[in-house]
Amino acid sequence: MLTREEFHKKVADGLRYLDGATGSNLRKMGMPRSACTEQWVLENPEPLVILQRQYAAAGSQILYAPTFQAQPIALAKVGLERQTEAVNAALVALSRSAAPNCLIAGDLTTLAAFCDSWDPENFDLLVENYRRQIRGLVDGGADLLVAETLMYPQEAEAILTAAELEQAGAVMYSFVMQPDGSLFSGMDAGPVLRSLEDAGAAAVGFNCVAADRMTPYLVAKLRRYVKGPLLCKPNAGNPVIDAQGQAQYDMNPKEFAKIAALCKENGATLLGGCCGTDPEFIRQLVEI
């Protein structure tokens, strides 16, 4: 894995484009909505390989491996908890085969759907789940880790602890935020991101926030606290639920790219897309 210093050097050399959404695009390519993404990808690797190749061709330089919910507590629902390390390692290797010239980030996320991840009594549970996942990501050859869609500072602290115990290298931290820069806990995100930087985070920022006219101002607010790389990975606008109960996003790639470009002007240095985006969104972003 890259160290924090090695990652910063690559960012300084101009490496700043992330990928876009994964799950929603895999569903368009045949993945059932009820499927466990990690299990389905291992059984049906070609759609993921195609998608990641498309992102690489569009200009993405860092791809997220499809390990979003590959923690033991989550994999237990499909009986794969004992294979946690192997599942994570295999998905990193698959991503590497799809895009050998990109950096591959092992992807971790919130465990709020499986436990009260804000509760101090669950801290050891969080650490153990993240340790096993990180062990597999490192064994699989991930270049770095990204903890995304985090909801509470306690989750980031648990990942920080787990990464240290597993002697992992560079880790990026990305929270879901309100437009005013507050976290789900109600805390101001700026000081939380700064404390993570001080503790060794390679990059900090947000994802899964609707891209709109306020997003560049959120970046500017966070930049006052963040000294290093600032991650910006918003959604393609606001979702609208269709007749089938599916979320459809209201922003086209050109509109998204214009907002992302303003985010760059306001201090974002790692740019990509979250829900509702696809390789065309990244291509338009890189072009602009």
PyMOL commands that set and color helices and strands:
alter all, ss='L'
color gray80, all
select helices_A, chain A and resi 4-12+23-28+37-43+45-58+72-78+81-98+120-139+153-165+189-198+215-223+253-265+279-287
alter helices_A, ss='H'
color red, helices_A
select strands_A, chain A and resi 62-64+103-109+144-150+171-175+203-210+230-235+239-241+247-249+270-271
alter strands_A, ss='S'
color yellow, strands_A
deselect
rebuild
show_as cartoon
